[in-house]
Amino acid sequence: MKRNYIEKNKKFSLFFQGTALTRLSVLGAILLLVIIILLLVGCEKTGKADYANVLFEEQPLVITGNKQREVNPQSGGSETEEATVDKGGNLVIEKSLLSQTPLYCNYRTSGDTLMQVILVLAPNGSLRVGLNTSEECKGEPDAYFIRGDGILKCVHCGHIVANAEVGMGTNTSAPIGIPFSEEADSVIIKESDLSAYESYFTDWEGPIE
């Protein structure tokens, strides 16, 4: 009788120990889940840039192929920027014009459609070249980008991208990439590559001067 009593007590003891361990395991799992959620929320908040106070330029610096124009009249100087179109209709931009501030360059096709290209240096010094419209919004009159500090914003959809995303093809809301070649002092974009995107600019109404 006494033996049965002892065995029953052992069973109850083991049962309660098991229950306690189960409860601790559940509580531990819940605590771990809460910590993971808090970490994810924290990462999202710190990773998401706040653009509420960023000022965007509605009229950025624009240069036009085969044409010189004054781009800094407020300085009182005679600073001019130039891009050229060679005999083959290719767009040629001097490298001396390039910086980490996006440069906008106009190009008029043989079909008389005005297009625009964005050129900018990424933080690592590599060149980014793209059309001033996106795959996502192409064809819309206001599908063009205005620039802020290190970023560009699509006027049509409001999407914001980093300058380094220009022409990279990793984001359909970023300026569309276009082939280009580099020489010692210039960047060249072929007429055939520009004309391939002419239809994207038929109704385009971006800043041209």
C-alpha distance (Angstrom), angle and dihedral (degrees) to the residues before:
residue distance angle dihedral
M1 . . .
K2 3.75 . .
R3 3.79 89.5 .
N4 3.82 91.9 53.8
Y5 3.80 89.6 49.9
I6 3.80 91.5 52.6
E7 3.81 91.9 48.0
K8 3.81 91.1 50.1
N9 3.80 90.5 50.6
K10 3.80 89.8 51.0
K11 3.80 90.8 51.5
F12 3.81 92.3 49.3
S13 3.79 90.3 46.7
L14 3.79 91.9 50.9
F15 3.80 90.2 45.9
F16 3.78 93.4 53.3
Q17 3.78 91.5 43.8
G18 3.79 89.6 52.3
T19 3.79 91.4 46.9
A20 3.79 91.2 50.2
L21 3.78 91.4 49.5
T22 3.79 90.5 48.7
R23 3.79 90.8 50.6
L24 3.78 91.1 48.9
S25 3.79 90.6 49.3
V26 3.80 91.8 50.7
L27 3.81 92.3 46.5
G28 3.80 89.9 47.7
A29 3.79 91.6 50.9
I30 3.82 91.4 48.6
L31 3.81 91.4 48.4
L32 3.80 91.1 49.2
L33 3.81 90.8 49.8
V34 3.82 91.3 50.6
I35 3.81 91.0 50.4
I36 3.81 91.6 50.0
I37 3.82 91.6 49.6
L38 3.81 91.5 49.4
L39 3.79 90.9 49.2
L40 3.80 92.0 49.7
V41 3.80 92.1 49.0
G42 3.78 90.2 48.0
C43 3.81 91.8 50.3
E44 3.79 91.2 48.9
K45 3.78 91.9 51.6
T46 3.78 94.9 46.5
G47 3.80 93.6 41.3
K48 3.78 96.2 50.3
A49 3.80 111.6 82.5
D50 3.77 119.3 -135.9
Y51 3.82 108.7 -128.7
A52 3.80 96.3 169.5
N53 3.81 92.9 108.3
V54 3.81 98.9 36.8
L55 3.80 115.0 121.4
F56 3.80 114.8 -140.7
E57 3.80 124.2 -157.5
E58 3.78 111.6 -123.5
Q59 3.82 91.7 -168.8
P60 3.82 109.5 38.2
L61 3.79 126.1 -177.7
V62 3.80 107.9 -73.1
I63 3.80 128.9 -172.6
T64 3.78 127.1 -168.7
G65 3.79 130.3 -145.9
N66 3.84 113.2 -106.5
K67 3.78 91.7 7.8
Q68 3.79 136.5 94.5
R69 3.77 120.7 -153.0
E70 3.77 137.8 170.4
V71 3.79 108.6 -103.0
N72 3.78 102.0 178.2
P73 3.82 107.7 43.8
Q74 3.82 92.1 153.2
S75 3.80 90.7 66.4
G76 3.80 90.3 59.6
G77 3.80 90.0 -130.4
S78 3.77 131.8 118.0
E79 3.79 97.1 -117.2
T80 3.78 111.4 157.7
E81 3.78 133.2 -178.6
E82 3.77 124.7 -154.0
A83 3.78 140.1 -164.1
T84 3.78 121.6 177.6
V85 3.78 138.5 -154.0
D86 3.80 112.9 -141.0
K87 3.81 127.3 -144.1
G88 3.78 90.9 -85.4
G89 3.79 92.1 55.6
N90 3.81 92.5 -107.9
L91 3.79 119.3 146.6
V92 3.81 114.3 -120.0
I93 3.82 121.3 -168.0
E94 3.79 123.3 -174.2
K95 3.81 113.1 -121.2
S96 3.79 90.4 -138.1
L97 3.82 87.3 74.2
L98 3.79 94.4 58.2
S99 3.79 125.6 100.1
Q100 3.80 140.9 137.5
T101 3.80 86.8 -76.8
P102 3.83 108.6 87.6
L103 3.81 113.5 -108.1
Y104 3.82 117.5 -150.6
C105 3.79 117.3 -150.2
N106 3.81 125.3 -171.0
Y107 3.79 122.3 -142.8
R108 3.79 127.1 -175.6
T109 3.80 115.3 -153.0
S110 3.80 126.4 -141.7
G111 3.80 85.4 -102.5
D112 3.83 88.8 59.9
T113 3.82 94.7 -111.1
L114 3.78 114.6 143.5
M115 3.79 112.7 -134.9
Q116 3.78 131.2 178.0
V117 3.80 133.6 -146.2
I118 3.81 128.3 -161.4
L119 3.81 119.5 -145.6
V120 3.81 122.4 -174.6
L121 3.78 139.2 156.2
A122 3.80 116.1 -121.2
P123 3.83 118.5 -133.1
N124 3.82 89.2 -96.2
G125 3.82 90.6 55.7
S126 3.80 97.2 -107.6
L127 3.80 118.1 135.2
R128 3.80 122.9 -109.9
V129 3.81 119.8 -164.0
G130 3.79 126.0 -178.3
L131 3.78 143.9 147.1
N132 3.78 117.5 -94.5
T133 3.79 92.5 -111.1
S134 3.80 135.7 60.0
E135 3.79 135.9 -121.9
E136 3.79 88.3 -121.0
C137 3.82 96.9 54.7
K138 3.83 104.2 22.1
G139 3.79 115.6 143.7
E140 3.80 94.9 31.7
P141 3.83 115.2 117.2
D142 3.81 92.2 -128.2
A143 3.81 96.3 41.3
Y144 3.79 94.5 122.6
F145 3.80 136.8 107.3
I146 3.78 131.0 -113.2
R147 3.76 118.9 -162.9
G148 3.78 134.4 -119.5
D149 3.79 131.7 170.1
G150 3.80 103.1 -44.7
I151 3.79 92.4 -26.7
L152 3.80 141.9 81.9
K153 3.80 128.5 -145.0
C154 3.80 126.3 -154.4
V155 3.80 108.3 -130.0
H156 3.81 92.3 -151.8
C157 3.81 101.3 52.3
G158 3.80 102.2 11.8
H159 3.81 93.1 -125.6
I160 3.80 113.9 155.5
V161 3.80 124.0 -147.1
A162 3.79 134.3 177.7
N163 3.80 118.0 -106.7
A164 3.81 88.2 -117.1
E165 3.83 89.8 63.6
V166 3.81 92.9 63.8
G167 3.80 110.1 122.5
M168 3.81 95.3 -9.3
G169 3.82 95.9 118.6
T170 3.80 93.5 -137.1
N171 3.80 95.0 106.4
T172 3.82 123.6 45.4
S173 3.81 88.9 -156.7
A174 3.82 93.0 58.5
P175 3.83 127.1 85.3
I176 3.81 109.2 -70.3
G177 3.78 115.1 -105.9
I178 3.79 119.7 -118.4
P179 3.83 127.8 -170.4
F180 3.79 116.7 -101.1
S181 3.77 139.5 166.5
E182 3.77 131.3 -145.0
E183 3.77 131.5 -137.7
A184 3.78 127.1 -177.6
D185 3.80 95.1 -82.1
S186 3.79 105.9 11.1
V187 3.79 148.9 47.2
I188 3.81 117.8 -133.0
I189 3.80 127.4 -158.1
K190 3.79 115.1 -172.6
E191 3.79 121.6 -122.3
S192 3.82 90.5 -129.5
D193 3.80 92.0 55.8
L194 3.80 92.3 48.3
S195 3.80 93.5 46.9
A196 3.81 90.3 52.4
Y197 3.82 87.8 70.2
E198 3.80 97.5 39.7
S199 3.82 93.1 111.8
Y200 3.81 90.2 60.9
F201 3.81 89.3 65.9
T202 3.81 101.9 44.0
D203 3.82 92.6 106.6
W204 3.80 96.9 19.6
E205 3.82 116.0 137.9
G206 3.79 104.5 -177.4
P207 3.83 126.6 143.1
I208 3.80 107.9 -70.9
E209 3.81 103.4 171.5
